[in-house]
Amino acid sequence: MKNILIDKKYYSIGEVAKFFNVNTSLIRFWEREFKQISPKKKKSGIRKFTRPDVEIIQVIYSLLKEKKMTIDGAKKHLEKSKNKDKALISIRNKLEKVKSELLFLRDNI
């Protein structure tokens, strides 16, 4: 996952799936499994994810895909460390943004 998510108020499920390089069906599955993911839904069923939703998905992605936890293990981990993971993800996002800006500057000087 090396994409950078642009800043905006809402993200479509397609944008979120592309950011994590997964299928939209996996995002919907995680939404059913993890109560922490709660996108806004229009009457037509279209999901709109906020930045906090994406940050929670990023934590879940890290636990399941990078740390190879089970879904039950990830659920337990999320319950134990609600705020710590969000802070770490926020710091990681900021560092990735700085890194991409530095690489851009290096390549364009």
Number of C-alpha atoms within 10 A of each C-alpha: 11 9 12 12 16 9 8 8 9 16 20 15 20 15 15 22 19 15 17 19 13 14 13 17 12 11 19 14 10 17 16 12 13 17 9 18 21 17 20 14 11 9 7 6 8 12 18 18 20 18 16 15 19 22 18 20 21 21 18 24 20 16 19 15 11 10 11 12 16 12 15 11 12 20 17 11 15 20 10 11 10 12 10 10 18 17 12 12 16 14 12 12 16 11 12 15 15 12 12 14 12 12 11 11 10 9 8 7 5
